Amino acid sequence: MNSSAPDFEVGIIGGGPAGSSMAAYLAKAGVNCVVFERELMPRPHVGESLVPSSTRVFKDLDFLPKMEEAKFPHKFGAAWTAASNAKVYNMDFGGVSADCHVDIRFEERNQPGVSQNYTYHVDRSKFDLMLLQHANQFGAKVYEGVNVSGVDFTDPNCASIKYKMGKKEMSTSCRIVVDASGRKTLVGNQLKWRIQDDHFDQYAIHTWFNGYDRRCMASNKQTQGDFIFIHFLPITNTWVWQIPITDQITSIGVVTQKKNFAKGKESREKFFWECIKSRPELYEGLKAQGSEQMHPFKDEGDYSYAMKQLAGDRVVLVGDAGRFVDPIFSTGVSIALNCSRFAHKDILGALETGNFSRESFQTYESTLKRGTKNWYNFITVYYRLNVLFTAFVQDPRYRLDVLKLLQGDVYDDAEPPVLTRMRNIVQQVERDPNHALHGFLGDLTADAFVEAASV
Ligand SMILES: Cc1cc2nc3c(=O)[nH]c(=O)nc-3n(C[C@H](O)[C@H](O)[C@H](O)COP(=O)(O)OP(=O)(O)OC[C@H]3O[C@@H](n4cnc5c(N)ncnc54)[C@H](O)[C@@H]3O)c2cc1C
């Protein structure tokens, strides 16, 4: 190894949305970069519904025409349904009371820098491959089937990415390492930066169905066919996602708390169907109307965590490798893409100045921490007092501010005023056992807010 001339300027571990968008940004700017992906693409992946803030990245990377050519379903909005439509909320919101069904359309709020009123649902095997190939077309080197085992940071002049080719130990040197290894959090684990989130110990079980009529629970069957639906179940903190993949195929997943999640494989499937049965229209649509389950069930567990830091000397963490927040608002891919949108600028700056210390990546680190903290607090409010979310979405004074968050625009404010308002109400309700909403409080405690603020 020649320390004065590393093999690459930037070495990226992982070829998911975070890694490939980072490679595309850097290669487009003329940076000599490489991606190591341990799988052979295409490979399946959970996380199929995007939010509109991803569009800015697609635009930057000239990727929108490819999204359209691929004919991914257009996502115009989102709907939340609950087991009961009874009016449950009656507090001082200008006389508004909320029921449990709400929906939003993205076109209701103009989003700076986003010119289309929809985003996409994607088959991740196809989408991830397309984005990786796109990075490759800009000039990024891509090596698939290469499992990185660690990074050596001991040489002061470069970092060294370690992997095996057959039985041979190999390494590649670079000035900066980008960890985009997803929930494997390769560098975060190696450097002991990872902190498990004990509040959101959620589990998910999911698969695809062919032939399910996904309008069966829509309040407007004409316009909501390709919405994402979140169906709430009468089990605490448990919900179902319904995501269009093609005209015929729908992804269905049950998300619940660890303590509810059955252990054995057979009982997990039983658990899935028991959950679905608690919403009879959904069960009817999936079972009785003859839709076909396309793959075995897959589960994902215990996935929420943060990192003590998102950058260090010669290293930047992006996407799930940096933080994972509960997927209730379909945030993950958008966060991954926006990590690259922000971080590549700091990386270009560091390459120009030759300063590869953590401080060079500070703008990225603070922007991302702000955004993910806002997501986290929003999600915490949502789980803690679900009816509040419903009421705020229905109240014209707050609707567009909530929509801004749901569109993925979370990075500008230290804390958006609507979130502060929601958090204050949660605290009032918690303090007052006679409050009309006290009985609607979920398991999460206000301490979660304090801890959320500290990571
Ligand atoms: C239950 C659940 C539901 C979700 N729903 C949504 C949703 O609706 N919408 C949404 O936007 N997000 C959703 N997400 C989140 C989404 O899946 C992730 O946020 C997103 O995939 C992050 O992209 P990434 O590139 O950071 O990581 P990944 O997509 O996981 O990519 C990381 C890549 O790194 C590779 N890799 C790992 N280790 C190594 C190694 N040692 N060497 C080389 N390569 C390596 C992996 O093979 C992988 O290809 C959901 C997540 C869960 C768990």
The ligand as a Gaussian input file, in Angstrom:
#p B3LYP/6-31G(d) Opt

LIG

0 1
 C      -40.151000      -3.269000       9.150000
 C      -39.551000      -2.175000       8.324000
 C      -40.343000      -1.453000       7.439000
 C      -39.792000      -0.409000       6.684000
 N      -40.600000       0.318000       5.855000
 C      -40.066000       1.361000       5.171000
 C      -40.849000       2.119000       4.244000
 O      -42.043000       1.864000       4.012000
 N      -40.260000       3.157000       3.601000
 C      -38.941000       3.465000       3.780000
 O      -38.456000       4.434000       3.192000
 N      -38.163000       2.741000       4.621000
 C      -38.694000       1.705000       5.300000
 N      -37.886000       0.964000       6.103000
 C      -36.481000       1.368000       6.263000
 C      -35.608000       0.987000       5.047000
 O      -35.633000      -0.401000       4.886000
 C      -34.184000       1.457000       5.292000
 O      -34.178000       2.676000       5.974000
 C      -33.377000       1.627000       3.993000
 O      -33.260000       0.417000       3.323000
 C      -31.992000       2.198000       4.336000
 O      -31.127000       2.170000       3.238000
 P      -29.555000       1.929000       3.478000
 O      -28.926000       2.045000       2.136000
 O      -29.095000       2.742000       4.590000
 O      -29.469000       0.414000       3.996000
 P      -29.809000      -0.924000       3.213000
 O      -30.896000      -0.692000       2.231000
 O      -30.032000      -1.976000       4.222000
 O      -28.485000      -1.233000       2.387000
 C      -27.310000      -1.617000       3.049000
 C      -26.502000      -2.494000       2.102000
 O      -25.256000      -2.775000       2.689000
 C      -24.900000      -4.103000       2.415000
 N      -23.950000      -4.547000       3.445000
 C      -24.202000      -4.773000       4.765000
 N      -23.083000      -5.164000       5.390000
 C      -22.107000      -5.175000       4.454000
 C      -20.729000      -5.519000       4.490000
 N      -20.144000      -5.921000       5.628000
 N      -20.012000      -5.448000       3.345000
 C      -20.604000      -5.043000       2.182000
 N      -21.913000      -4.731000       2.088000
 C      -22.643000      -4.786000       3.209000
 C      -26.224000      -4.847000       2.471000
 O      -26.178000      -6.057000       1.753000
 C      -27.173000      -3.833000       1.848000
 O      -27.350000      -4.033000       0.469000
 C      -38.415000      -0.109000       6.825000
 C      -37.611000      -0.876000       7.665000
 C      -38.157000      -1.888000       8.421000
 C      -37.277000      -2.692000       9.327000

